[in-house]
Amino acid sequence: MITILDVSSFQGPDVDFGKVKASGIVDAAYVKLTEGASGEGSTDEYGTANLQRGRAAGLPMGAYHFLSALSAPDAQAQHFLQTLDAAGGCDLPVMLDLESMANGKLAPAPWVQIWMDIVEKALGKIPLLYTGAWVAALEHLASCPQYARYPGWVAAYTAAAAPPLCAPWGAWNTPTGPALWQYTAKAMIAGVPNPCDLSRAWLLPGADAAPSSSASAADAAAPCPDTQPSTPSAATPSAATPSAATPSAATPSAATP
């Protein structure tokens, strides 16, 4: 079983990835890079440094973007790609974090496809899709079977041996199940000043080139309903600040790697 750490600005500027690696607990790490589009106050202040320090310590590193409801998804994708390129890239497939923002807004489900298409084309790898078992986003995803094409990363804090079923993926430890399970937001790891998220995976993300699910061609072509009544403009200014503890599906609440 692979153990994966994820950190954001909530963990502060002093994450020591050398100590993280030496702990023997963590096999790889993800860092939050961006939330929303450029100009939305959306670049994680420690994201680039965390990514570079993790790579320097010899950990396989990934990066993620929090999908905002306040700016157009294509602008968000470009902002993430530009920030990732400036940071020197990452080793693992990138991840899109889909959950409610601090103000309770949730990006419309069709925006996932727009972001994913742009990023996959640019990087040549299928991104991961993160959400929480209790997040309202699941109501969107259940109506979007085509998203099962993206390896799922499910947050669910339970003493059970597996996370609860989380559409559009199948059961944990099955061919159609999620690829990663974030099982705690309260881990204490050497080198990380504050409590942090840990996830389990059967394989290092990207080790299996095949998608984690067998979404059919019909599913892939199926429309994904937009259950939100309005679509914010790319020019809409953000009143929200990036999440403190990301991914914030770690907290069973609508508020917000």
N, C-alpha and C positions, 0 to 999 in steps of 0.2 A: 504494500500500500504506500502510495506517495503522499507526503504531507506538504501543503503549499500555504505559505504566509501571504497575506495581503496587507499593505499599509497605505496610509494617506497622510495628509498634514496633521491629522489627529494624533499620530504617533510622534510628532515633533521633528525637529531638525537633526536629531542626534541618533538615529537608528544606526547601529554598528553591525553592518552585514558580515564582517569578519567573525564577530561573536555569534551571530545568527547561524552562520555555516558551521562554526566549531561546536555548536550545541548538539549537532547530530540529529536534531529533531526535524529540521526543515530541509526539504529537497529542492525547492524552487520558491520564487516569490513573484508577486505582482504588485505594481505600484499604480496609484491613481495619477494620471497625467492631466486630464482635462474634464471640465463639466460645461456643457453649453458651447456657444460659439465664441470666437475671438471678440474681446470687448465686453463680454458678459461677466467679467471678474472671475474667469473660469479656469485658469491654469493653476494646478495644485502647486503651492509655493515650494514644496520640497520634492515634487515628483521627478524632475530631471535629475537632481542630485541623488535621490534614492536609486533611480534606475542605474545610473552610472556607477555608484558605489557598490551596488549589488553585483553588477557584472565584474567589477574589479576584484570582488571577493571570491569570484568563481561560482556564484550561484546562477543557474538558468533563470532568466528574468523575463517577465511579461509586463504589459502595460494595459490600462483600461480607461474608458471614457464613460462618464455618467451622462445619460441621455436626458437633456433638459426639455421641458415643455415650453420654454420661452424663446427659442430661436429655431430656425429651419434646420432640419436634419442634415441637409447637404452642407450647410455652412459649418455645422458641428463636426461632420466627418473631415472636412478640410482642415479645420482647426486642430483636430487630434493628429492627423497625418503630419501636418507641419511641425507640431510640437514633438512628435515622436522622431521625425527626421532630424530635428535640431538636437535631440538628446542622443543621437547615434543609433537609434533603432533598439529592438529587443530580440530575444532569442525565441520566445514562445509565441504562439498565436495570441493576438490581442483579444480583449474582451469588451463587450458592451454591457453596461450596468443599467438595467431597466427597473425602476421602482419610483415610488412617489418622492417628490422633492420636499424640502423643508416647509414649503407653503401649501403642501397637499396636492399640487398639480402632478399629473402623470402624462408623459408624452404619449400621443396617439400611437396605437400599435402599428399602423402602416409606416410610421417613421423608422421603425426598426429595419425594415427591408431597404429603405433608401440609404440609411447609414451603412448597413452591412454590404450592400452592393458596391458602394464607392470604396469602402475600406478593403474588401476582399479583392477587388480589381487592382487596387494600388499595391497591395502587399503580396498577393498571390497565395494567401492562406485563408482558410475558413475561420472567421472569428468565433469566439465563444459568446454565449448569451447568458448573463447572470440575472437572476431574480430571486424573490423569496417565496416560500410556500404560502405565506399569508398575505402577500402584497396584492393590491387590486390589479396589478399588471397581469396576473394569471387569468383574470376574466377575459382580458384581451387575447392572451396567448392560446387559451383553450379554443378560440375561434379561428386560430391561425395555424393549422397543422403543418403548413410549409416551414414554420420556424423550427420544427423538429430536426431540420437539416443541420442546424447549428448546435454544436455540442453544448449541452446545458450545464449551468453552474447554479446549483440550488442552495439557498440558505434556509436551514431548518434546524433549530436548536432543540434537540430531543434526546432523551436517554435511550430511545429505541435503537435497534441495530441498523435501521435504514431511515432515510427521510421519507415523509409522506409523498404520495403520488403527486406529481406536479406537471400538469399539461403544458405543452404538448408532448412531453417526453413520457416514456414508460417507467416501469419500476426500476429502482436502484439495482445495480448488479445484473442487468439484463442488456441485451444488445441495443435496445431502444431507450434505455434509461439515461439520466444525466451523466455527464462525464466527471463532474466534481460535486462534492457535497460540503458546503461550509457548515461545520457542525458546532462552532463556538465563536463568540466575539469577545471572550474573556481570557484568552490564553496569555500566559506570561512567559516570554521567551528571552533568553539571554541576548542582550544587545538591543532590545526594544523597550523604550522607557515606559510605555503605557500598554494597557491590555490591547490585544490585537486579535484579528480573525485568523483562524486556521481552517483549512479544507482538506478533505481526503479525495484521492483520485486513484483509479486503478492503473492508469498510465500517465506519464508526463504529458501534459497537453501538447498535441501536435505529433506525438509518437506514432499514432495511428492515422494514416493519411485519409482513411475513409470517414465520412460523416458518421456521427454517433447514432443516427437514426435512419430508417428507410422511408423517409417521406416520399410519397408517390409523385409521379409527374402531374397527376390531377391535383394533388395537394399543393404542389409548387405553383400551379397556375391559379389556384383558388383565391378569390379576393379576400382581403383581410379587413373586416369592418372597422371603421373608425367610430368608436363608441363615445367619443368626446365631441361636443357640439361645435367647438370652435377650434381653428388652427392658428396658433400664434404666428405672427410675422417674424421674419428674421430680424427686422428692425426693432422689435419690441424690446425695450430695455429690461434687464433682469433686476427684480427686487430681491431675489433670493441670493444667498451666499452658498458656496459649495458646502456639501455635507461635512460635518465634523468627523464622523466615523464612517468611512466608506469602505465596502458597500454597506449602505444603511439598511438593507433588508435585515441586517443583524438585529434590528430592534422591531418588535412586532407592533408597528405603529405606522401611520401614514406619513409621519414626518421623517425626513432624511437626517465595493475599495470600496 
